[in-house]
């Protein structure tokens, strides 16, 4: 490789070794161990490891344990999913349990997830959540934090939803974590408090992840996060739920379908 630097050559060699010799989640040698084994300077080994982290082959904080990355599940998020979710609301519980967000987006059964956890609490609404829900800042909301991990060592997927406390209080079961994961998801939860959702708006932005997001969701350096704020509206007009969904850009494709009415 005449035009390739030493660290790039080392990165290519290590990438081959990862493919041939390692399993996802395996510990990877330290920079000192790599430098000694390949007779290069520690700085060269460090830069090679950084290249492989940027390529998504390795994971781990600088100065901590580096592991072969457990690859995330690639997902396609379609706006047509919302109609499928609404149709599912009126199905029997067995049917609602069998198909959820994980199946629609990732093709993975919830029952096979390594981790599937929901945290429920009642908190004052932040200014932006209150505005989206048509509440006064500080009014109480039921917050639902969902985390999923498809395999040990993989990054988590996360979503945070908010529903006005007064609305959620119509059904005390919504505050019971033992009933999670909820069959039929949020649209069925809203159905239990007398709300039919008539419209869903996705507000999509992007930014770089926070250090906490990089660590928790196993986001490679340089990869942005697509941030979806999903606002659900009742058929009578008012907003009834807000959900924030951070989606690392290395594992998601957004597909939006817009039917157009014919001229005649």
N, C-alpha and C positions, 0 to 999 in steps of 0.2 A: 504494500500500500504506500507508494512513493509520496503521495500528496496528503497523507493522513498523519495526524499528530499521534504521539505515543498514547495519550489517554483515549483517543478515538479507536486506535488499534486494540487497546486493552478492553474497551467497552464491547467491541465486536466479539472478541474472544470470550469474554464473560457471558455475553448474550447467548452464544452457542452452548456454553457449559450449562447455563440455566435451562435451556431447552432439552438438553440431553441427560443431565445428571440430577436435576433438582425437581422436587414436587412443590406445588403451591403451599406456602406457609413455612417452608424450610428456612432455618437460620442461614444467613449468608455470611461469608467471612468478613471480618472487620477490615478497615482500611490498612491497618498495620499488617494483618495477616496476608492481605492481597499484595501489598508492596513487597513483602518478603518472598512470597511464593513466586511472584512474577518479576522480581528483581527490578522494580521501578521505585521512583520516589513516592513517598506517601501522598504528596499533592497530586501526582499523576493518578494514583489509585482512587483518591477522593473524587477527582473530576470524572473519572470513568463511572464510578458509582452514581454520581449525580446525573450523568447522561442516562443511565439505565432507569433511574427513578423518573426522569422526565419522559422516558419512553413507556413508562408504566410496567416495567418488568420487575422492579424492586420497590419495596415500601419500607418506611421507617424514618423516624426523626433523626436529624443530624446529631451525632454523638451518642445515639441509642442503638438498640439492636436493629439490624437490617435483615429483612426477610424477603424471600421470593414472594412476589405479590399474588394474592388470591384475586383472580380477575373478576371484575364486576359483571353482573348480568346486563347485557345490552337490552334496552327497552325502547319500545315505540309508544309514544303517548299520543293518542288520537282524540280529537274533540268528539267524535262519534261515540266514544265510550260512555258519555253522559246519558245518552238515550238508553244504552244497554243497561246502565245502572238503574235508571228510572223504571225500565220495564221489569227489572228483577225485584223491585220493592213489593209488588203484589204477589210474588211467587211464594210457595210454602217455605218454611224455614230450612228444610233440607236442601232445597234448590239454592237458597240464598247463601247457605254455608259453603256450597260447592264451588261458587264462582265469585271472585272478588277482584280487587284492584291488582293484586299480584298476578292473578291468572290473565287478566285483560292486558296488562302492560308488559309483563315479563314472561308469561307462559310457565310460571312456576306455582305449584300448589302451596297454599299457606301451610298445609300440614307438613311439608318437607323443609320449611324454613328452620334454620338453626336457632334463630331468635325472632320472636314476634311479641313486642311488648307495648302496652299502652299505659301512659300515665295520665291520670285525671286530676285536675285541681280547679279551684275557683279563685280567680284573680281579678284585680281591677283592669279594665280595658285600657290599653295604651291609646294615645291620641289617634294614631292611624287606624287601629282596629275599630275604635269607637266611631270614627268617621265613616268607615266602610260599612258598619252595621247600623248606622243611624242612631247611635247612642251618644250620651254625654261622656266625655273622658272620665275615667274612674268608675263608671258603672260596672257592676260585676258581670263576668262572663265565665262560662264553663270552658276551660282550655283542655284540649285533648292532644297529647304528644304521642305520636306513633313512631316506633323505631323497628326496623326489620333488618336482619342479617341473613343472607341466604346460605352462608357457609362459615364455619369457624375461621377467624382470621380475616374475613372480608370486611370492607367498609359497610357502614349501616346506611339504609335509606331512612329518611325522616320526613315527617309532615307535622304541622301544628295547626289545629283548627280551633275556632272560637265560635261560641253560640251564646246569645244573651242568656244570662242566668234565669231571668223571669220566664223565658220561653222553655229552656231545658227543664225547669222545675215542674213542668206539667207531667213529666215522667221521671220519677225518682230512679228508675233503672238506669238512666243515662249516666248517673254518678257512681255506678257500681262496676268496678274494674273486673270483677269475676265474670261479668257478662261479655268481656272482650275476648277475641275479636268479634265485633258486632256483626251478625249475619245481615248482609245487605248494606253495610256501611252507613255513611252519613245521610243518604237520601231516605233510608228506612228509619233512621233515628228521627229525622224530621217528620216522617209520616206518623210516628207514634205520638207526636205532640200536635198533630192536626194540621201539618203543613205539607202541601204539595208544591214541589219545586217546579217553577215554570220557565226559568231561564238561568243559565250559568255563564258568567263572564270570566275569562282568563286574562289577567293583566301580566304580561311577560316582560321581564327586564333581565339584565345580566350584570354581573360584577365578579370581581375576584373573591375567592373564599376567604373566610377568616382563618386564622391558625387553628382554631378549634374545629372548624369544618374540615380542614385539610386532614387533620388527625383522625377525627371520628369517621368521616366518610371515605378515607383513603383516597384523597384527590392528589394526583401527581402535580409537581411544581409547574406553574404556568397555565394550568387548566382552569378556565372560568366556570362559574356556576350560573345556570339559567334559573331564574327565580320566577315561579308561577304563583301569583296571588289569585286564587279561585274564589269568586264571590257568587253564592247561590241566592236566588231571589224567589220569593213565593209567587204563585200564580196571581196573587192579589197585588203584587208590586214590591213590597218591602224586602230588603236584604235580610237573610235569616242565618247565614253562616259564612265565615271567612276562613279559608285554609291557605297557609303558606307552605309551598313545596319547593325546596332547593334541589335542583337536578344538575349534578356535575356533567359538564358538556362532553366528557369522554365516554359516556355510557347511555346517552339518550338521544332520540330523534323525535322532534315534534312534527306531527302531521295534522294539518287543519284542512278540513273539507268544507267547502262552501257551496251548497246547492244554489243554482241560479234559476229563477223563474223564466220560462219562455216568454217572448214578446206577445205571442198569440197562440 
